Amino acid sequence: TAVVPAGEQLLAPHLRPELETVTFGDHGDVRFVSQSPTRVEIDARGERVELELEFSAPHLRQDLLAAVAAACAVGVTPGGQLAFKPSAGRGQRRVLDGGVTLIDDAYNANPMSMRAALDALGSSAPSGRRVAVLGDMLELGPSAETYHREIGRYASTHAEVLVTVGPLAAAMAEEFDGPRHVTADAQEAAELLPGVVRSGDTVLIKGSLGVGLKLVCETLTAVTAA
């Protein structure tokens, strides 16, 4: 059995008639019927699956559909409460003492995961501003500047405030349509951010591991707790 995203043309040449295929996503065999912040209803090849969950990030919910499709492919129908806790630096969400929501995604970054993290920021900030603290995406080769500029434009529709960290990420600020702050490194960003963030803001912190944005997360957590 093959479990594939619905409508994915790149995989179409590899599917064979004799192979059972289960698709997930819009217009797929497994798709969302309804969604709320804490509950989803899924049509799984004609069966209704209801799950309670604690995450709203669009890319994680897409992963959830893939998991339900895989379960259905082996004859299992899931249900009930889904326990999921992201590890530190991989999208972990914490409400800090100062009324700031921190999304700690500082472990790594590439253009695709940056967009997914910004989608999550854009869809899950209940009040206050959406602040994106974005660091260099390393090891992207000769097109690195182009990728960073594209993320700056993408961030314009998902965040109200941008803080860039590192020489590559500075190109994001040139494309961002809103208040922006350019910092040279994690230390400078850690010193700047407490003065930028307000109570009620949701703050996404994301960049490649080598940028060291863990320091920014730790500093913001310590300052709000003081």
Salt bridges, closest charged atoms under 4 A:
GLU18 OE2 - ARG16 NE 2.84
GLU20 OE2 - ARG45 NH1 2.85
GLU41 OE2 - ARG48 NH1 2.55
ASP43 OD2 - ARG31 NH2 3.38
GLU50 OE1 - ARG39 NH2 2.61
GLU52 OE2 - ARG39 NH1 3.25
ASP104 OD2 - ARG94 NH1 3.98
ASP105 OD1 - LYS206 NZ 3.26
ASP119 OD1 - HIS158 NE2 3.01
GLU145 OE2 - ARG149 NE 3.01
GLU150 OE1 - ARG115 NH2 3.65
GLU160 OE2 - ARG130 NH2 2.41
GLU174 OE1 - ARG149 NH2 2.61
GLU175 OE2 - ARG149 NH1 2.77
GLU175 OE1 - ARG153 NH1 3.29
ASP201 OD2 - ARG129 NH2 2.64
GLU218 OE2 - LYS214 NZ 4.00
